[in-house]
Amino acid sequence: MKIVVFDDNEKDLNELVRIVHLWKKQRGYSDIILYEYLSADPLLFSLTDFNSYDIFFLDIMTEKDPSAGFRLAEAVHQQNRRAIIVFTTNSQEYYESAFEISAFRYLLKPLNPQKVYAALDEIYSKSRIATDDTFIFQSDRQKMVVGSDQILYLESITTDHRAKLFLTDGSVTEISLSGISFSSLAEGKLSGDFYQCHRSYIINLNYITKYSNHLIILQTGIEIPVSRKYRNELTNRMIEHYKKAY
């Protein structure tokens, strides 16, 4: 999930960014990416990227434009009606206008972290139910909610039913398999875009760039071995997978 934060006051911007990062850490969400803007013009200039953003925290008033947030919200919704707008402001006078633009929330400054958390929890929950593309893993410290498109591959650790989870952002986390086998993980929770190509590896088919009888190369350049046991089935899975994609 991609979140944009816009505020021309650097102190207010940093405070909201801090709150969002704390929410992300406390919830264990690894699929949150944050974009920060102190000026409206760069955000408007990035108009073609709006379709890939999910949530916009927009300050309504700036020193140069008392309705900058409304202008940005209208531009966003012209490109993507599903984008979620949360307005932040020092004044209640824009409350009615905010909801005429289909704002999800209207948050008064100074921001209450619990109100920001509540808004993010509701947005995240609804979006993930709609897309149904997330998995929950248990690490040593907390549960992790991970989008399928964030998983590059998994590597089995032979002891104690554990594995290493490799994400597209470069992070690596040890997870518990909760007593199930590595193969059962591939056949159950991670069916669909994932395939076990080796007794120690489950890969995301979406990130394969090259494939031979004994080796897979992922988009990051990582090389994953392919066991003879899995070669024929992997070839069939890849053919079916790309038929669906195209």
BABA-732640 format. One record per residue: z, y, x of N, C-alpha, C in turn. Coordinates in Angstrom, 3 decimals, padded with zeros to 6 digits. Example, Ala and Ser with C-alpha at 12.3 -4.5 7.8 and 13.67 -1.06 7.14 Angstrom:
BABA-732640
n.Z;n.Y;n.X;ca.Z;ca.Y;ca.X;c.Z;c.Y;c.X
007.800;-005.690;013.190;007.800;-004.500;012.300;007.800;-003.300;013.200
007.080;-002.250;012.850;007.140;-001.060;013.670;007.870;000.030;012.900
//
This chain:
BABA-732640
n.Z;n.Y;n.X;ca.Z;ca.Y;ca.X;c.Z;c.Y;c.X
000.000;-001.179;000.841;000.000;000.000;000.000;000.000;001.243;000.887
-000.874;002.189;000.564;-001.011;003.408;001.366;-000.458;004.606;000.598
000.454;005.334;001.263;001.147;006.454;000.633;000.825;007.742;001.389
000.409;008.758;000.644;000.157;010.083;001.207;001.318;011.001;000.849
001.806;011.750;001.837;002.839;012.759;001.607;002.275;014.116;002.025
002.234;015.048;001.080;001.756;016.399;001.360;002.838;017.421;001.049
003.161;018.261;002.048;004.098;019.366;001.847;003.875;020.349;002.997
003.705;021.638;002.685;003.453;022.614;003.742;004.731;023.054;004.446
005.876;022.619;003.941;007.156;022.875;004.593;007.504;021.661;005.449
007.505;021.865;006.757;007.690;020.724;007.658;009.035;020.035;007.461
010.070;020.803;007.191;011.391;020.207;006.963;011.376;019.314;005.732
010.771;019.801;004.631;010.696;019.004;003.404;009.814;017.776;003.602
008.719;017.950;004.329;007.829;016.819;004.615;008.568;015.736;005.381
009.263;016.123;006.432;009.978;015.149;007.255;011.071;014.437;006.469
011.729;015.162;005.558;012.784;014.547;004.755;012.220;013.481;003.822
011.094;013.766;003.172;010.496;012.787;002.280;009.970;011.586;003.062
009.374;011.847;004.198;008.892;010.743;005.048;010.064;009.860;005.469
011.180;010.491;005.817;012.381;009.726;006.200;012.851;008.830;005.052
012.871;009.376;003.839;013.310;008.612;002.674;012.382;007.423;002.419
011.083;007.654;002.519;010.126;006.572;002.270;010.269;005.474;003.328
010.459;005.864;004.586;010.636;004.865;005.653;011.915;004.052;005.439
012.982;004.699;004.987;014.219;003.972;004.703;014.024;002.992;003.552
013.317;003.440;002.511;013.009;002.553;001.379;012.211;001.343;001.858
011.192;001.587;002.664;010.357;000.496;003.194;011.206;-000.496;003.992
012.085;000.017;004.843;012.925;-000.842;005.676;013.919;-001.637;004.840
014.574;-000.973;003.889;015.577;-001.651;003.060;014.957;-002.724;002.177
013.757;-002.486;001.685;013.091;-003.459;000.820;012.394;-004.562;001.600
012.184;-004.352;002.896;011.510;-005.352;003.717;010.017;-005.406;003.502
009.421;-004.295;003.068;007.984;-004.257;002.809;007.232;-003.935;004.108
006.323;-004.806;004.480;005.575;-004.596;005.722;004.166;-004.080;005.470
003.803;-003.913;004.204;002.432;-003.512;003.886;002.331;-002.038;003.496
003.323;-001.223;003.891;003.333;000.195;003.557;002.805;000.999;004.751
001.803;001.826;004.507;001.271;002.726;005.526;001.414;004.149;005.012
001.944;005.035;005.855;002.252;006.399;005.434;001.331;007.397;006.138
000.805;008.360;005.360;-000.050;009.429;005.882;000.602;010.763;005.555
000.715;011.654;006.540;001.419;012.926;006.370;000.455;014.104;006.504
000.585;015.083;005.587;-000.253;016.283;005.626;000.601;017.523;005.397
000.489;018.497;006.316;001.163;019.781;006.172;000.267;020.830;005.531
-001.027;020.523;005.438;-001.996;021.464;004.886;-002.861;020.766;003.852
-003.253;021.522;002.818;-004.057;020.930;001.749;-005.501;020.675;002.186
-006.041;021.557;003.015;-007.459;021.448;003.369;-007.827;020.142;004.078
-007.043;019.685;005.071;-007.377;018.393;005.685;-007.353;017.235;004.686
-006.432;017.321;003.720;-006.358;016.273;002.710;-007.591;016.312;001.811
-008.010;017.514;001.419;-009.228;017.657;000.632;-010.449;017.191;001.426
-010.451;017.477;002.713;-011.564;017.081;003.573;-011.686;015.564;003.649
-010.567;014.873;003.475;-010.557;013.407;003.514;-010.843;012.801;002.146
-011.508;013.537;001.295;-011.735;013.119;-000.089;-012.352;011.741;-000.200
-013.253;011.402;000.690;-013.930;010.105;000.606;-012.985;008.946;000.874
-011.810;009.232;001.451;-010.843;008.169;001.739;-009.853;007.953;000.606
-009.892;008.802;-000.409;-008.877;008.733;-001.451;-008.854;007.397;-002.180
-010.004;006.743;-002.294;-010.046;005.477;-003.025;-009.181;004.409;-002.378
-008.884;004.568;-001.090;-008.098;003.544;-000.404;-006.607;003.880;-000.414
-006.231;005.028;-000.969;-004.829;005.411;-001.052;-004.264;005.030;-002.421
-002.976;004.708;-002.447;-002.358;004.249;-003.693;-001.447;005.284;-004.337
-000.643;005.974;-003.526;000.351;006.915;-004.046;000.223;008.251;-003.313
000.323;009.352;-004.067;000.300;010.689;-003.486;001.576;011.434;-003.878
002.406;011.781;-002.900;003.514;012.697;-003.109;002.988;014.094;-002.783
002.841;014.945;-003.792;002.205;016.246;-003.612;003.171;017.381;-003.948
003.407;018.238;-002.969;004.160;019.461;-003.216;003.284;020.392;-004.042
003.815;020.948;-005.109;003.001;021.773;-006.003;002.688;023.135;-005.391
003.705;023.810;-004.865;003.529;025.187;-004.394;003.515;025.267;-002.870
002.548;025.999;-002.330;002.541;026.330;-000.914;002.568;027.845;-000.780
002.779;028.320;000.422;002.832;029.766;000.642;001.508;030.438;000.283
000.400;029.743;000.530;-000.916;030.332;000.281;-001.427;030.074;-001.130
-000.950;029.012;-001.757;-001.497;028.619;-003.058;-000.374;028.058;-003.934
000.043;028.784;-004.983;001.148;028.312;-005.822;000.817;027.084;-006.664
-000.448;026.683;-006.700;-000.826;025.482;-007.466;-001.628;024.500;-006.607
-001.341;024.478;-005.321;-002.085;023.605;-004.401;-001.980;022.135;-004.793
-000.776;021.718;-005.216;-000.589;020.317;-005.586;-001.425;019.916;-006.775
-001.554;020.815;-007.775;-002.390;020.532;-008.938;-003.855;020.404;-008.533
-004.284;021.293;-007.639;-005.675;021.253;-007.169;-005.969;019.932;-006.449
-005.026;019.499;-005.637;-005.187;018.230;-004.933;-005.192;017.052;-005.901
-004.294;017.082;-006.883;-004.210;015.992;-007.855;-005.515;015.839;-008.627
-006.101;016.952;-009.025;-007.373;016.900;-009.755;-008.467;016.321;-008.877
-008.477;016.698;-007.597;-009.471;016.162;-006.671;-009.296;014.664;-006.471
-008.042;014.249;-006.373;-007.755;012.821;-006.209;-008.245;012.030;-007.417
-007.920;012.494;-008.614;-008.280;011.760;-009.829;-009.774;011.791;-010.126
-010.486;012.748;-009.573;-011.945;012.734;-009.700;-012.540;011.550;-008.954
-011.874;011.150;-007.891;-012.351;010.034;-007.079;-011.748;008.700;-007.510
-010.505;008.738;-007.945;-009.808;007.483;-008.247;-008.768;007.716;-009.336
-009.108;007.363;-010.559;-008.207;007.585;-011.687;-006.950;006.731;-011.601
-006.979;005.668;-010.814;-005.824;004.779;-010.720;-004.792;005.252;-009.709
-005.148;006.250;-008.899;-004.195;006.762;-007.914;-002.972;007.339;-008.629
-001.806;007.119;-008.065;-000.553;007.540;-008.685;-000.072;008.834;-008.040
000.207;009.836;-008.888;000.634;011.144;-008.418;002.122;011.342;-008.695
002.860;011.729;-007.665;004.257;012.124;-007.805;004.369;013.546;-007.273
004.705;014.492;-008.135;004.836;015.884;-007.714;006.249;016.168;-007.217
006.344;016.984;-006.170;007.633;017.469;-005.684;007.594;018.998;-005.697
008.700;019.624;-006.070;008.712;021.084;-006.196;010.134;021.613;-006.256
010.252;022.931;-006.011;011.548;023.595;-006.109;011.818;024.144;-007.500
010.833;024.076;-008.392;010.951;024.741;-009.688;010.630;023.799;-010.844
011.318;023.988;-011.969;011.060;023.191;-013.162;009.941;023.775;-014.023
009.451;024.960;-013.695;008.508;025.645;-014.574;007.157;024.937;-014.687
006.847;024.043;-013.749;005.552;023.361;-013.781;005.634;021.982;-014.426
006.770;021.656;-014.990;007.010;020.313;-015.528;005.924;019.892;-016.521
005.645;020.733;-017.505;004.667;020.386;-018.536;003.263;020.251;-017.954
002.895;021.159;-017.071;001.572;021.105;-016.454;001.392;019.844;-015.615
002.478;019.407;-014.985;002.415;018.215;-014.140;001.997;016.992;-014.940
002.535;016.850;-016.143;002.227;015.660;-016.929;000.904;015.771;-017.675
000.379;016.981;-017.767;-000.979;017.135;-018.292;-001.993;016.556;-017.307
-001.600;016.465;-016.041;-002.470;015.880;-015.010;-002.130;014.401;-014.814
-001.356;013.848;-015.720;-000.984;012.423;-015.670;-000.163;012.096;-014.428
000.817;012.931;-014.150;001.721;012.644;-013.037;002.667;011.517;-013.415
002.992;010.674;-012.451;003.917;009.569;-012.681;005.370;010.057;-012.669
005.682;010.987;-011.775;007.031;011.555;-011.678;006.932;013.026;-011.272
008.000;013.734;-011.552;008.149;015.139;-011.187;009.524;015.252;-010.556
009.586;015.365;-009.230;010.857;015.324;-008.516;011.222;016.697;-007.976
012.437;017.134;-008.300;012.914;018.431;-007.847;013.542;018.333;-006.459
013.302;019.361;-005.652;013.938;019.477;-004.350;015.288;020.181;-004.506
016.259;019.904;-003.643;016.189;018.871;-002.593;016.112;017.478;-003.201
015.304;016.639;-002.610;015.026;015.339;-003.189;016.248;014.425;-003.169
016.438;013.719;-004.271;017.476;012.703;-004.369;016.867;011.367;-003.925
017.342;010.789;-002.814;016.748;009.542;-002.314;016.692;008.436;-003.365
017.724;008.344;-004.213;017.749;007.273;-005.211;016.635;007.442;-006.243
016.297;008.686;-006.571;015.204;008.928;-007.512;013.859;008.604;-006.873
013.734;008.896;-005.585;012.505;008.529;-004.859;012.391;007.014;-004.794
013.499;006.326;-004.470;013.515;004.866;-004.427;013.096;004.282;-005.780
013.667;004.825;-006.862;013.375;004.296;-008.198;011.898;004.426;-008.525
011.308;005.563;-008.182;009.880;005.766;-008.433;009.047;004.785;-007.624
009.377;004.632;-006.346;008.624;003.722;-005.479;008.784;002.268;-005.919
009.992;001.885;-006.309;010.221;000.510;-006.774;009.351;000.191;-007.982
009.296;001.107;-008.929;008.509;000.871;-010.139;007.014;000.810;-009.830
006.548;001.728;-009.010;005.130;001.744;-008.643;004.762;000.466;-007.899
005.588;000.101;-006.925;005.291;-001.076;-006.106;005.282;-002.341;-006.953
006.281;-002.471;-007.822;006.385;-003.653;-008.674;005.165;-003.793;-009.573
004.779;-002.711;-010.219;003.642;-002.762;-011.136;002.335;-003.060;-010.402
002.161;-002.454;-009.248;000.908;-002.646;-008.518;000.794;-004.071;-008.015
001.904;-004.659;-007.585;001.851;-006.019;-007.055;001.708;-007.058;-008.155
002.280;-006.783;-009.318;002.074;-007.699;-010.443;000.602;-007.704;-010.841
-000.003;-006.519;-010.797;-001.400;-006.382;-011.200;-002.336;-007.075;-010.232
-002.041;-006.982;-008.925;-002.959;-007.557;-007.948;-002.630;-009.006;-007.617
-001.364;-009.373;-007.777;-000.925;-010.759;-007.554;-001.379;-011.275;-006.199
-001.221;-010.477;-005.147;-001.702;-010.878;-003.831;-000.626;-010.747;-002.769
000.622;-010.971;-003.142;001.698;-010.862;-002.170;002.458;-012.166;-002.037
003.139;-012.299;-000.894;003.964;-013.463;-000.616;005.328;-012.986;-000.147
006.348;-013.772;-000.436;007.698;-013.454;000.010;008.111;-014.475;001.064
008.500;-013.983;002.238;008.968;-014.838;003.315;010.393;-014.443;003.670
011.139;-015.394;004.215;012.511;-015.142;004.628;012.575;-015.075;006.143
012.925;-013.898;006.685;013.166;-013.783;008.117;014.665;-013.918;008.346
015.104;-013.759;009.583;016.532;-013.912;009.883;017.373;-012.878;009.155
016.852;-011.668;008.989;017.663;-010.580;008.468;017.430;-010.271;006.992
016.243;-010.555;006.480;015.930;-010.104;005.132;014.702;-010.827;004.600
014.463;-010.640;003.311;013.226;-011.120;002.717;012.112;-010.135;003.031
010.919;-010.655;003.252;009.752;-009.824;003.526;008.741;-010.006;002.404
008.243;-008.894;001.859;007.170;-008.936;000.880;005.901;-008.514;001.609
004.929;-009.425;001.688;003.745;-009.191;002.506;002.485;-009.395;001.674
001.573;-008.447;001.732;000.292;-008.591;001.060;-000.586;-009.599;001.792
-001.400;-010.337;001.058;-002.240;-011.351;001.686;-003.191;-010.755;002.714
-003.635;-009.514;002.462;-004.555;-008.883;003.395;-003.863;-008.384;004.658
-002.520;-008.482;004.702;-001.780;-008.082;005.896;-001.536;-009.254;006.847
-001.806;-010.482;006.365;-001.522;-011.671;007.170;-002.768;-012.083;007.952
-002.619;-012.137;009.264;-003.713;-012.567;010.130;-003.684;-014.087;010.299
-002.546;-014.606;010.742;-002.374;-016.061;010.844;-000.903;-016.397;011.014
-000.587;-017.695;010.889;000.760;-018.191;011.121;000.712;-019.292;012.170
001.750;-019.342;012.972;001.855;-020.373;014.003;003.161;-021.132;013.812
003.069;-022.434;013.769;004.244;-023.271;013.548;005.144;-023.290;014.781
006.443;-023.267;014.526;007.437;-023.514;015.565;008.019;-024.886;015.271
007.992;-025.772;016.212;008.259;-027.194;015.954;009.681;-027.482;015.493
010.625;-026.580;015.791;012.019;-026.859;015.436;012.450;-026.082;014.200
013.310;-026.714;013.405;014.039;-026.042;012.323;013.153;-025.446;011.223
011.984;-026.022;011.005;011.117;-025.553;009.916;010.904;-024.036;009.968
010.421;-023.566;011.098;010.185;-022.143;011.272;008.748;-021.897;011.715
008.316;-020.655;011.550;006.966;-020.292;011.955;006.938;-018.839;012.393
005.910;-018.451;013.127;005.680;-017.062;013.478;004.603;-016.504;012.547
004.900;-015.346;011.963;003.982;-014.678;011.058;003.338;-013.507;011.805
002.025;-013.560;011.971;001.285;-012.520;012.687;000.561;-011.645;011.667
000.870;-010.346;011.685;000.280;-009.424;010.727;-000.825;-008.582;011.373
-001.647;-007.999;010.532;-002.793;-007.231;011.020;-002.379;-005.962;011.752
-001.143;-005.484;011.545;-000.688;-004.287;012.256;-000.160;-004.609;013.648
-000.265;-005.887;014.055;000.166;-006.298;015.386;001.582;-006.811;015.457
002.336;-006.719;014.378;003.725;-007.176;014.392;003.798;-008.695;014.241
004.872;-009.255;014.799;005.114;-010.702;014.745;006.561;-010.928;014.315
006.763;-011.797;013.312;008.106;-012.057;012.802;008.313;-013.558;012.650
009.480;-014.036;013.080;009.818;-015.436;012.837;010.316;-015.587;011.409
009.800;-016.572;010.691;010.193;-016.797;009.305;010.685;-018.229;009.125
011.476;-018.414;008.082;011.946;-019.741;007.714;010.995;-020.340;006.686
010.718;-021.623;006.815;009.867;-022.315;005.845;010.691;-022.947;004.727
011.973;-022.649;004.716;012.877;-023.096;003.645;012.839;-024.604;003.429
012.756;-025.323;004.531;012.839;-026.778;004.455;011.535;-027.491;004.174
010.430;-026.744;003.916;009.150;-027.409;003.664;008.370;-027.516;004.965
007.379;-028.408;004.963;006.570;-028.588;006.159;005.545;-027.469;006.279
005.010;-027.294;007.472;003.982;-026.284;007.726;002.742;-026.580;006.879
002.371;-027.849;006.782;001.203;-028.236;005.976;001.411;-027.930;004.502
002.637;-028.134;004.026;002.930;-027.835;002.625;002.778;-026.347;002.337
003.111;-025.510;003.320;002.946;-024.066;003.179;001.477;-023.725;002.962
000.601;-024.362;003.731;-000.834;-024.107;003.617;-001.387;-024.589;002.292
-000.883;-025.708;001.803;-001.404;-026.301;000.575;-000.813;-025.674;-000.681
000.342;-025.025;-000.527;001.013;-024.444;-001.690;000.916;-022.948;-001.734
001.928;-022.273;-001.183;002.024;-020.817;-001.255;000.780;-020.119;-000.709
000.220;-020.622;000.393;-000.878;-019.924;001.053;-002.247;-020.548;000.758
-002.417;-021.113;-000.411;-003.745;-021.607;-000.764;-004.635;-020.408;-001.077
-005.929;-020.627;-001.183;-006.829;-019.515;-001.474;-007.543;-019.044;-000.229
-007.166;-017.872;000.290;-007.838;-017.302;001.457;-007.360;-017.890;002.772
-006.415;-018.829;002.730;-005.837;-019.357;003.952;-006.182;-020.837;004.128
-006.267;-021.250;005.414;-006.577;-022.651;005.674;-005.885;-023.083;006.968
-005.349;-024.318;006.962;-004.758;-024.880;008.163;-005.854;-025.511;008.994
-006.128;-024.941;010.160;-007.211;-025.434;011.015;-006.700;-026.280;012.173
-005.382;-026.379;012.281;-004.738;-027.088;013.387;-003.318;-027.377;012.937
-002.679;-028.369;013.499;-001.319;-028.685;013.058;-000.362;-027.518;013.256
-000.723;-026.586;014.149;000.163;-025.466;014.444;-000.327;-024.118;013.929
-001.485;-024.094;013.236;-002.040;-022.799;012.839;-002.585;-022.800;011.412
-002.243;-021.737;010.687;-002.863;-021.424;009.400;-003.514;-020.058;009.557
-004.793;-019.937;009.211;-005.514;-018.681;009.448;-005.985;-018.077;008.122
-006.163;-016.759;008.146;-006.727;-016.035;007.010;-008.240;-016.032;007.170
-008.943;-016.667;006.251;-010.396;-016.804;006.356;-011.114;-015.455;006.380
-010.486;-014.427;005.844;-011.118;-013.106;005.787;-011.267;-012.453;007.148
-010.517;-012.941;008.152;-010.526;-012.282;009.454;-011.230;-013.093;010.538
-011.987;-014.097;010.142;-012.756;-014.879;011.115;-014.037;-014.135;011.465
-014.315;-014.003;012.773;-015.573;-013.385;013.210;-016.518;-014.415;013.831
-015.951;-015.438;014.478;-016.778;-016.483;015.077;-016.101;-017.839;014.878
-016.919;-018.868;014.750;-016.371;-020.204;014.523;-017.261;-021.238;015.179
-016.657;-022.110;015.978;-017.366;-023.258;016.542;-016.590;-024.502;016.156
-017.023;-025.653;016.639;-016.370;-026.905;016.268;-014.912;-026.978;016.726
-014.584;-026.247;017.751;-013.234;-026.376;018.303;-012.465;-025.060;018.404
-013.104;-023.937;017.990;-012.459;-022.657;018.217;-012.824;-021.638;017.138
-011.800;-020.872;016.697;-012.000;-019.742;015.793;-011.615;-018.467;016.540
-012.426;-017.430;016.397;-012.076;-016.123;016.953;-011.873;-015.158;015.790
-010.691;-014.545;015.746;-010.366;-013.595;014.687;-010.817;-012.189;015.080
-010.790;-011.277;014.132;-011.279;-009.918;014.360;-010.544;-009.200;015.479
-009.307;-009.578;015.720;-008.526;-008.954;016.787;-008.848;-009.532;018.162
-009.713;-010.549;018.201;-010.044;-011.203;019.457;-009.197;-012.415;019.755
-008.187;-012.683;018.934;-007.324;-013.851;019.118;-008.141;-015.126;018.926
-007.957;-016.108;019.811;-008.631;-017.399;019.719;-007.667;-018.445;019.169
-008.099;-019.145;018.134;-007.277;-020.167;017.477;-007.999;-021.517;017.593
-007.310;-022.547;018.085;-007.968;-023.857;018.203;-008.181;-024.510;016.840
-009.225;-025.327;016.754;-009.529;-026.097;015.540;-009.446;-027.576;015.881
-008.599;-028.302;015.187;-008.467;-029.738;015.428;-009.635;-030.499;014.800
-009.994;-031.633;015.402;-011.073;-032.466;014.865;-010.794;-032.876;013.428
-009.521;-033.098;013.107;-009.112;-033.510;011.767;-009.529;-032.514;010.691
-009.562;-031.228;011.046;-009.797;-030.181;010.047;-011.210;-029.600;010.073
-012.073;-030.025;011.012;-013.350;-029.340;011.224;-014.260;-029.358;010.012
-014.513;-030.526;009.455;-015.461;-030.621;008.344;-014.976;-029.860;007.118
-013.693;-030.033;006.799;-013.143;-029.343;005.633;-013.135;-027.827;005.846
-012.860;-027.380;007.075;-012.871;-025.950;007.359;-014.260;-025.369;007.151
-015.282;-026.079;007.610;-016.662;-025.622;007.406;-016.968;-025.468;005.922
-016.575;-026.456;005.128;-016.810;-026.398;003.678;-016.041;-025.234;003.040
-014.800;-025.054;003.471;-013.994;-023.971;002.912;-014.595;-022.612;003.226
-015.086;-022.458;004.437;-015.685;-021.184;004.836;-016.945;-020.893;004.035
-017.745;-021.906;003.801;-018.977;-021.729;003.008;-018.626;-021.299;001.598
-017.655;-021.980;000.974;-017.246;-021.632;-000.390;-016.610;-020.245;-000.443
-015.832;-019.943;000.582;-015.159;-018.655;000.629;-016.164;-017.508;000.667
-017.188;-017.637;001.503;-018.137;-016.538;001.630;-019.145;-016.489;000.490
-019.332;-017.607;-000.176;-020.125;-017.576;-001.409;-019.441;-016.714;-002.465
-018.116;-016.864;-002.591;-017.346;-016.080;-003.548;-017.330;-014.605;-003.182
-017.280;-014.349;-001.863;-017.208;-012.960;-001.415;-018.511;-012.210;-001.604
-019.616;-012.937;-001.554;-020.914;-012.277;-001.636;-021.727;-012.773;-002.816
//
